[in-house]
């Protein structure tokens, strides 16, 4: 069964994503990042390239390459990744094929509203969900 982590009260989603990805890459995990569209994928890719001059997080946009640990896409394609980070407003298709799903929720009201709907969807289906307050992680 897929384990689900909801990070809420996140001030900066991109910083949180970077922190999660950096930790998981160190653990040799493969990650699928589900975004809304090509523009969102390019923005995330640019952020991953420029966030830290001392590190590089290898990734692809819109294509799957087995040797690259991070896949960013707006269409859900079959991958062999360990977990998914969902940045879409709705439930990402095929999320249940992953060992772990990460949802990141900002302080914006619309984002919170959509996250509550996804949370209800997962709970109604019996998934184990861990709620993580990002303000208490620091």
QUIQUI-V30627 format. One record per residue. N is the residue number from 1. SS is DSSP state (~ for helix, > for strand, _ for the rest). PSI is psi in radians with two decimals (999 if undefined). Layout:
n->N ss->SS psi->PSI
n->N ss->SS psi->PSI
This chain:
n->1 ss->_ psi->2.54
n->2 ss->_ psi->2.30
n->3 ss->> psi->2.40
n->4 ss->> psi->2.26
n->5 ss->> psi->2.20
n->6 ss->> psi->1.94
n->7 ss->> psi->2.10
n->8 ss->> psi->2.93
n->9 ss->> psi->0.65
n->10 ss->> psi->2.09
n->11 ss->_ psi->-0.71
n->12 ss->_ psi->1.84
n->13 ss->~ psi->-0.72
n->14 ss->~ psi->-0.72
n->15 ss->~ psi->-0.73
n->16 ss->~ psi->-0.76
n->17 ss->~ psi->-0.80
n->18 ss->~ psi->-0.81
n->19 ss->~ psi->-0.75
n->20 ss->~ psi->-0.84
n->21 ss->~ psi->-0.78
n->22 ss->~ psi->-0.75
n->23 ss->~ psi->-0.75
n->24 ss->~ psi->-0.57
n->25 ss->~ psi->-0.69
n->26 ss->~ psi->-0.56
n->27 ss->_ psi->0.12
n->28 ss->_ psi->0.53
n->29 ss->_ psi->2.69
n->30 ss->_ psi->2.37
n->31 ss->> psi->2.34
n->32 ss->> psi->2.22
n->33 ss->> psi->2.00
n->34 ss->> psi->2.07
n->35 ss->_ psi->2.99
n->36 ss->_ psi->-0.58
n->37 ss->_ psi->3.11
n->38 ss->~ psi->-0.72
n->39 ss->~ psi->-0.76
n->40 ss->~ psi->-0.69
n->41 ss->~ psi->-0.77
n->42 ss->~ psi->-0.67
n->43 ss->~ psi->-0.77
n->44 ss->~ psi->-0.75
n->45 ss->~ psi->-0.82
n->46 ss->~ psi->-0.71
n->47 ss->~ psi->-0.78
n->48 ss->~ psi->-0.56
n->49 ss->~ psi->-0.57
n->50 ss->~ psi->-0.12
n->51 ss->_ psi->-0.88
n->52 ss->_ psi->2.15
n->53 ss->_ psi->-0.39
n->54 ss->_ psi->-0.10
n->55 ss->_ psi->2.76
n->56 ss->_ psi->2.29
n->57 ss->_ psi->1.79
n->58 ss->_ psi->2.28
n->59 ss->> psi->2.86
n->60 ss->> psi->2.75
n->61 ss->> psi->2.21
n->62 ss->_ psi->0.09
n->63 ss->_ psi->2.72
n->64 ss->_ psi->2.15
n->65 ss->_ psi->2.12
n->66 ss->_ psi->-0.58
n->67 ss->_ psi->-0.19
n->68 ss->_ psi->2.23
n->69 ss->_ psi->-0.30
n->70 ss->> psi->2.21
n->71 ss->> psi->2.14
n->72 ss->> psi->2.20
n->73 ss->> psi->2.70
n->74 ss->_ psi->-0.24
n->75 ss->_ psi->2.41
n->76 ss->_ psi->1.92
n->77 ss->_ psi->2.75
n->78 ss->_ psi->2.16
n->79 ss->_ psi->2.98
n->80 ss->_ psi->0.62
n->81 ss->_ psi->2.70
n->82 ss->_ psi->-0.68
n->83 ss->> psi->2.93
n->84 ss->> psi->2.40
n->85 ss->> psi->2.04
n->86 ss->> psi->2.00
n->87 ss->_ psi->0.10
n->88 ss->_ psi->2.80
n->89 ss->_ psi->-0.36
n->90 ss->_ psi->3.13
n->91 ss->_ psi->2.27
n->92 ss->_ psi->2.30
n->93 ss->_ psi->2.59
n->94 ss->_ psi->0.29
n->95 ss->~ psi->-0.52
n->96 ss->~ psi->-0.10
n->97 ss->~ psi->-0.13
n->98 ss->_ psi->2.70
n->99 ss->_ psi->-0.56
n->100 ss->> psi->2.48
n->101 ss->> psi->2.31
n->102 ss->> psi->2.21
n->103 ss->> psi->2.35
n->104 ss->> psi->2.14
n->105 ss->> psi->2.16
n->106 ss->> psi->-3.02
n->107 ss->_ psi->-0.01
n->108 ss->_ psi->2.40
n->109 ss->~ psi->-0.76
n->110 ss->~ psi->-0.70
n->111 ss->~ psi->-0.75
n->112 ss->~ psi->-0.76
n->113 ss->~ psi->-0.85
n->114 ss->~ psi->-0.65
n->115 ss->~ psi->-0.68
n->116 ss->~ psi->-0.69
n->117 ss->~ psi->-0.72
n->118 ss->~ psi->-0.73
n->119 ss->~ psi->-0.78
n->120 ss->~ psi->-0.74
n->121 ss->~ psi->-0.86
n->122 ss->~ psi->-0.77
n->123 ss->~ psi->-0.73
n->124 ss->~ psi->-0.38
n->125 ss->_ psi->0.11
n->126 ss->_ psi->0.29
n->127 ss->_ psi->2.52
n->128 ss->_ psi->2.17
n->129 ss->> psi->2.30
n->130 ss->> psi->2.16
n->131 ss->> psi->2.20
n->132 ss->> psi->2.03
n->133 ss->> psi->1.94
n->134 ss->~ psi->-0.41
n->135 ss->~ psi->-0.31
n->136 ss->~ psi->0.00
n->137 ss->_ psi->-0.31
n->138 ss->_ psi->999
